[in-house]
Amino acid sequence: MEFILETLGKIGFDWRMGLFNLINFLIIYWVLKRYAFGPIMKVINERQEKMKEGMDNYKKSQSELQMAEQKAQGIIDEAKVAANKVVEQSHDDSKQVAEDMKNKAKTEIESLIAQAKKNIDIDKQDMKDTLRKETVELVVLAVEKVLGERMDGKKDETYIQEILGSLKA
């Protein structure tokens, strides 16, 4: 051991000074450990906990944001489907309304045509009756001229009925 102390003494190392420095180091280490390291480590641990909590909150908010985006997309998709159904329904309804209007118009046209035919038949019958009446009057006038005498109401009526009977046949 003496050899080591001599060698260390040659290079300028004094073991008493080394021992004194070691004791000073241990005292300072004990004071720092007792009064400084505890509060410093406490502050460091608190900051680490806050950072960890912040990261956890960040990850949680990210996952919530993704879930909210997915939910919003789902709502949008549902709204699109509902809108498409509404459009299809309105399209179908408009087709039905158009078909109903077409059928109604067709029915009204057929009704008008039937009414027009009926009116034409009535007018035709009126014209036939008017024509018969005028024909009878002309025949009566012609007979009066031929016979040279005026016929009375009874004779007129009988003669008119005979003429009408022959015209209808």
C-alpha positions in Angstrom: 0.0 0.0 0.0 2.9 2.2 0.7 4.1 1.9 -2.9 0.7 3.2 -4.1 0.9 6.1 -1.7 4.4 7.0 -2.8 3.5 6.8 -6.4 0.5 9.0 -5.8 2.7 11.4 -3.8 5.1 11.7 -6.7 2.3 12.8 -9.0 1.1 15.3 -6.4 -1.7 13.5 -4.8 -2.1 13.9 -1.0 -4.2 11.2 0.6 -5.3 13.5 3.5 -6.6 16.0 1.0 -8.4 13.3 -0.9 -9.9 12.0 2.4 -11.0 15.5 3.3 -12.5 16.1 -0.2 -14.3 12.7 0.1 -15.8 13.7 3.4 -16.9 17.1 2.0 -18.4 15.4 -1.0 -20.4 13.0 1.2 -21.6 15.9 3.4 -22.7 17.9 0.4 -24.3 14.8 -1.2 -26.2 14.1 2.1 -27.4 17.8 2.3 -28.4 17.9 -1.3 -30.2 14.5 -1.0 -32.0 15.6 2.1 -33.1 19.1 1.0 -32.6 19.5 -2.7 -33.0 16.2 -4.5 -36.4 15.4 -3.0 -38.2 18.6 -4.0 -36.4 18.6 -7.4 -37.4 15.0 -8.1 -40.9 15.8 -6.9 -41.2 18.7 -9.4 -39.7 16.5 -12.2 -42.2 13.7 -11.3 -45.1 16.1 -11.3 -44.1 17.5 -14.7 -43.7 13.9 -16.1 -47.2 13.1 -14.8 -48.6 16.3 -16.4 -46.9 15.4 -19.6 -48.2 11.8 -19.4 -51.7 13.1 -18.6 -51.5 15.6 -21.5 -50.5 12.8 -23.9 -53.3 10.6 -22.6 -55.8 13.5 -23.1 -54.4 14.1 -26.6 -54.9 10.4 -27.5 -58.3 10.4 -26.0 -59.4 13.5 -27.8 -58.0 12.1 -31.1 -60.0 9.0 -30.7 -63.1 11.0 -29.7 -62.5 13.2 -32.8 -62.3 10.2 -35.0 -65.4 8.7 -33.5 -67.2 12.0 -33.9 -66.1 12.2 -37.6 -67.3 8.7 -38.2 -70.6 9.5 -36.5 -71.0 12.7 -38.6 -70.2 10.7 -41.7 -72.8 8.2 -40.8 -75.4 10.9 -40.2 -74.5 12.5 -43.5 -74.8 9.1 -45.3 -78.2 8.5 -43.6 -79.3 12.0 -44.7 -78.2 11.3 -48.2 -80.2 8.0 -48.2 -83.2 9.8 -46.8 -82.9 12.6 -49.3 -82.7 10.1 -52.2 -85.8 8.3 -50.8 -87.6 11.7 -50.7 -86.5 12.5 -54.3 -87.6 9.0 -55.5 -90.9 9.3 -53.7 -91.6 12.8 -55.1 -90.6 11.5 -58.5 -93.0 8.6 -58.1 -95.7 10.9 -56.8 -95.2 13.3 -59.7 -95.5 10.4 -62.1 -98.7 9.3 -60.3 -100.1 12.8 -60.4 -99.3 13.1 -64.1 -100.9 9.8 -64.8 -104.0 10.8 -62.8 -104.2 14.1 -64.6 -103.8 12.3 -67.9 -106.6 9.9 -67.0 -108.8 12.7 -65.8 -108.2 14.7 -69.0 -108.9 11.6 -71.0 -112.1 11.0 -69.1 -113.1 14.6 -69.5 -112.4 14.5 -73.3 -114.4 11.3 -73.6 -117.2 12.9 -71.7 -117.1 16.0 -73.9 -117.1 13.8 -77.0 -120.1 11.8 -75.7 -121.8 15.1 -74.9 -121.0 16.5 -78.3 -122.3 13.3 -80.0 -125.5 13.6 -77.9 -125.8 17.3 -78.9 -125.2 16.4 -82.5 -127.9 13.6 -82.3 -130.3 16.1 -80.7 -129.6 18.7 -83.3 -129.9 16.1 -86.0 -133.3 15.0 -84.6 -134.4 18.7 -84.4 -133.3 19.3 -88.0 -135.2 16.2 -89.1 -138.3 17.3 -87.2 -138.0 20.8 -88.7 -137.4 19.4 -92.1 -140.5 17.1 -91.8 -142.6 20.0 -90.6 -141.5 22.2 -93.4 -141.9 19.4 -95.9 -145.5 18.8 -94.6 -146.2 22.5 -94.9 -144.9 22.5 -98.4 -146.9 19.4 -99.3 -150.0 21.0 -97.8 -149.4 24.2 -99.8 -148.8 22.1 -102.9 -152.0 20.1 -102.3 -154.0 23.2 -101.7 -152.7 24.6 -104.9 -153.5 21.4 -106.7 -156.9 21.0 -105.2 -157.6 24.7 -105.2 -159.3 24.7 -101.8 -158.2 25.4 -98.3 -158.2 22.6 -96.0 -159.6 23.0 -92.5 -157.8 22.0 -89.3 -159.3 18.5 -89.1 -158.5 17.7 -92.6 -155.1 19.3 -92.2 -154.4 17.1 -89.2 -155.5 13.9 -90.8 -153.6 14.6 -94.0 -150.5 15.6 -92.1 -150.6 12.4 -90.1 -150.9 10.3 -93.3 -148.0 12.2 -94.8 -145.9 11.7 -91.7 -146.7 8.1 -91.6 -145.6 7.6 -95.2 -142.4 9.6 -94.6 -141.3 7.6 -91.6 -141.8 4.3 -93.4 
